[in-house]
Amino acid sequence: MAGAHSGDLEQRRPQEATGGSTGATLRALVVDDEAPALEELSWLLRQDDRIAEVVTASSGADALRSLDAGDIDVVFSDISMPGLDGMELARVIARFVERPQVVFVTAHDQHAVDAFAVDATDYVMKPVRKDRLSEAVRRVVAAVEPGGGAATQGTSEPEDETIPVELAGVTRFITRSQVRYAQAQGDYARLHTSSGSHLVRIPLSALEERWAAAGFVRIHRSTLVSLPHVKEVRMEHGRCSVVLDDAELQVSRRHTRELRDRLLRATLRSSS
C-alpha cells in the first residue's frame, strides 16, 4: 500500500484555492467504494461555495495515495468499505502531523460512538440531505479557520441558573449545573442531581427550550439530559443509551440522531 506518512505532510503548506466560487477555501477528498454514492456526494460538495476542489477515491488505499499527493483540508468518507475501511482510515489520518478534518458519511448509525474516539468533525447519515451536508461543511470551516463559526454559533456560556425547590417543607436552592437529567411528571418536571431529586412546577417542554443553550437535550419524550454530565454513550443491539455517574438512560430512536449531532457540536467547541 502506498504510504501516507505524517512526515510526508509535515512540510506542506495550504494551497491557494483554485476553481469554485469566490470565497472557496477547502480542498475536499470524498471516499466511497460505491460509485453512485461517490458521484452524488461529490456533486453536492461542488455546489457549495466554500469548497474549492473535490478529489475522489474509491477505497481507503486510494484515499491514502490522494492524501500523500496533495493538500487536503477535509475527508468525507464512507465507513463500510472493503480493505481499509473508513474508521481505520481515520485512525491513520489521526497520526498525521497536519491532519485534515474527517467527516463520516454513512448509512449506519452504530459507528457514531467510535467517531468520537477518532475526533471526527461530523457524522452525516445517508441519504445525504443538502442542508445537513452544508452544516457539516460549516463545522469543518469552524474547525480549520479561527473564528470560522463565530457568526453562526455563540461562544459564550450562559450564566448558571438558581432553582428554588421544596424539601421537607423548606425552600432550598440548586443550580442548573447540578442537574444531571430531568423527567416529565405531568405538568411538573423532576430534576435529578447527585444528591437526590426535586419536583418543580414547570413542564419539561419549557425546560427544554429554556436550557437548550446550556447543553440540555431531549433523549426521550419524557427525559432531558445534561450533556456535560454524560460519561458514555452506548450502542447495543441497535439501541442507544447514555451513562451518567448514577444512571443509564435509554435514548429513543427518534432522538438518537439529535443526540449524536449535539455531542459532535460539543466536541467541536471543546477542541476549538
C-alpha positions in Angstrom: 0.0 0.0 0.0 1.3 3.4 -0.8 2.4 5.1 2.4 0.8 8.4 3.5 3.1 9.2 6.4 2.8 12.1 8.8 6.3 13.2 7.9 5.3 13.4 4.2 2.8 16.0 5.1 4.7 17.9 7.8 6.4 20.3 5.4 3.3 21.1 3.3 1.6 24.4 3.3 -2.0 25.1 2.4 -2.5 25.6 -1.3 -4.2 28.6 -2.8 -7.8 27.7 -3.6 -8.4 27.3 -7.3 -11.7 26.9 -9.0 -15.1 27.1 -7.4 -16.9 30.2 -6.4 -15.4 33.3 -4.8 -14.6 32.6 -1.1 -14.0 28.9 -1.7 -11.2 27.7 0.6 -11.5 24.0 1.2 -10.0 21.1 -0.8 -12.1 18.0 -0.1 -11.4 14.3 -0.6 -14.5 12.1 -1.0 -14.0 8.4 -0.3 -16.7 5.7 -1.1 -16.5 2.3 -2.7 -19.9 2.7 -4.3 -19.8 4.8 -7.5 -23.3 6.3 -7.3 -22.8 7.5 -3.7 -19.3 8.8 -4.6 -20.7 10.8 -7.5 -23.7 12.2 -5.6 -21.7 13.4 -2.7 -19.0 14.9 -4.9 -21.7 16.8 -6.9 -23.3 18.1 -3.8 -20.0 19.4 -2.4 -19.1 21.1 -5.7 -22.3 23.2 -5.3 -21.0 24.6 -2.0 -19.3 27.9 -2.3 -16.9 27.0 0.5 -15.4 24.1 -1.4 -12.6 25.0 -3.8 -11.9 21.5 -5.2 -13.2 17.9 -4.8 -10.9 14.9 -5.2 -12.4 11.4 -5.2 -11.2 7.9 -4.1 -12.9 4.6 -4.3 -11.1 2.9 -1.4 -9.2 3.6 1.7 -5.9 2.8 0.0 -6.7 5.2 -2.9 -7.5 7.8 -0.3 -4.1 7.5 1.3 -2.5 7.9 -2.1 -4.5 11.1 -2.6 -3.6 12.4 0.8 0.1 11.7 0.0 -0.1 13.5 -3.3 -1.6 16.9 -2.2 -3.0 19.1 0.5 -6.4 18.0 1.7 -8.4 20.0 4.2 -11.3 17.6 4.8 -12.0 13.9 4.1 -15.7 12.9 3.6 -15.5 9.1 4.0 -17.9 6.2 4.0 -17.2 3.7 6.8 -18.2 0.3 5.5 -15.7 -0.4 2.7 -13.6 -3.5 1.8 -10.0 -3.5 2.8 -9.1 -0.3 4.7 -12.5 0.9 6.0 -13.4 4.5 6.9 -12.8 4.1 10.6 -9.3 2.6 10.0 -8.6 5.4 7.5 -9.5 8.0 10.2 -7.1 6.3 12.7 -4.3 6.6 10.1 -5.2 10.3 9.5 -5.2 10.9 13.2 -1.4 10.2 13.2 -0.6 12.9 10.6 1.3 15.9 11.9 -1.0 18.2 9.8 -4.2 16.2 9.5 -7.3 17.0 7.6 -10.7 17.1 9.2 -12.8 13.9 8.9 -16.5 13.7 8.2 -18.1 10.3 8.1 -20.9 9.8 5.6 -22.6 6.5 6.2 -25.9 4.6 6.1 -25.3 3.2 9.6 -25.5 4.9 13.0 -23.9 2.2 15.1 -20.4 3.7 14.5 -21.3 7.1 15.9 -19.7 6.5 19.3 -16.5 5.3 17.6 -16.4 8.5 15.6 -15.8 10.5 18.8 -12.7 8.4 19.6 -11.1 9.4 16.3 -12.1 13.0 16.7 -14.4 13.2 13.7 -15.7 16.6 12.9 -19.2 15.3 11.9 -21.2 12.2 11.2 -23.7 12.5 8.3 -26.3 9.9 7.6 -27.2 8.7 4.1 -29.2 9.5 2.2 -27.4 12.8 2.4 -29.6 16.0 2.6 -28.1 19.2 1.1 -28.8 21.2 4.2 -27.3 18.6 6.5 -24.1 18.5 4.3 -24.0 22.3 4.4 -23.9 22.1 8.2 -21.1 19.6 8.1 -19.1 22.0 5.9 -19.8 24.8 8.3 -18.4 22.7 11.1 -15.3 22.0 9.1 -14.8 25.7 8.3 -15.2 26.5 12.0 -12.5 23.9 12.8 -9.9 24.9 10.3 -10.4 28.7 10.3 -10.0 30.6 13.6 -13.4 32.3 14.2 -14.9 30.5 11.3 -18.0 29.6 13.3 -18.4 32.7 15.2 -21.1 34.2 13.0 -23.4 31.2 13.5 -22.5 29.8 16.8 -22.2 31.7 20.1 -19.0 31.2 22.1 -20.1 32.4 25.5 -21.6 30.0 28.0 -25.0 31.0 29.5 -24.9 32.0 33.2 -25.9 29.4 35.6 -29.4 29.5 36.9 -30.6 29.1 40.5 -33.8 27.0 41.0 -35.8 27.0 44.2 -37.0 23.6 45.3 -39.1 22.3 48.2 -37.5 19.8 50.6 -39.4 18.7 53.7 -41.3 21.9 53.8 -38.2 24.1 53.4 -37.3 26.0 50.3 -33.8 25.2 49.2 -31.8 26.2 46.1 -30.0 24.1 43.5 -28.2 25.3 40.4 -28.9 24.2 36.8 -25.3 22.9 36.5 -26.1 20.4 39.3 -29.0 18.9 37.3 -27.9 15.7 35.5 -31.2 15.0 33.9 -34.9 15.9 34.2 -38.0 13.7 33.7 -41.6 14.8 33.0 -44.3 14.2 35.5 -47.4 15.6 34.1 -47.1 19.4 34.2 -44.2 19.1 36.5 -40.5 18.1 36.0 -38.4 16.0 38.3 -34.8 17.3 38.5 -32.2 14.7 39.3 -28.9 15.8 41.0 -26.1 13.8 42.6 -27.8 14.2 46.0 -31.4 13.5 45.1 -34.3 14.6 43.0 -36.7 17.6 43.2 -40.1 18.2 41.7 -40.6 21.6 40.2 -43.8 23.1 38.7 -42.6 23.6 35.2 -43.3 21.5 32.1 -40.4 19.6 30.6 -41.0 21.3 27.2 -40.4 24.7 28.9 -37.2 23.4 30.4 -36.0 22.1 27.0 -36.4 25.5 25.4 -35.0 27.4 28.4 -32.0 25.2 28.9 -31.0 24.2 25.4 -28.1 26.7 25.3 -26.7 25.1 28.5 -26.4 21.7 26.9 -29.7 20.0 27.8 -31.0 17.8 25.1 -34.1 15.6 24.9 -33.3 11.9 24.6 -36.9 10.7 25.1 -40.3 12.3 25.1 -40.2 12.3 28.9 -36.4 12.9 29.5 -33.9 15.7 29.1 -30.2 15.0 29.8 -27.4 17.4 30.6 -24.6 16.7 28.1 -21.8 17.9 30.4 -22.8 15.0 32.8 -22.8 12.3 30.1 -19.9 10.0 30.7 -20.5 7.4 27.9 -22.8 6.8 25.0 -23.6 3.1 24.3 -25.0 1.4 21.2 -26.1 -2.1 21.8 -28.4 -4.2 19.5 -29.4 -1.0 17.7 -30.5 0.8 20.9 -28.7 3.9 22.2 -28.3 4.8 25.9 -26.3 7.4 27.8 -24.4 6.7 31.0 -24.2 9.2 33.9 -22.4 8.7 37.2 -25.5 7.2 38.8 -27.8 6.2 36.0 -28.1 4.7 32.5 -30.9 6.3 30.4 -32.4 5.0 27.2 -32.4 7.2 24.1 -35.4 6.8 21.9 -34.8 6.1 18.2 -36.4 9.4 17.3 -33.9 11.3 19.4 -30.7 9.3 18.7 -29.6 11.4 15.7 -30.2 14.7 17.5 -28.2 13.5 20.5 -25.3 12.4 18.2 -25.3 15.8 16.5 -25.3 17.7 19.8 -22.4 15.6 21.1 -20.4 16.3 18.0 -21.0 20.0 18.3 -20.0 19.9 21.9 -16.8 18.1 20.9 -16.1 20.6 18.2 -16.5 23.5 20.6 -14.2 22.0 23.3 -11.5 21.3 20.7 -11.6 24.7 19.1 
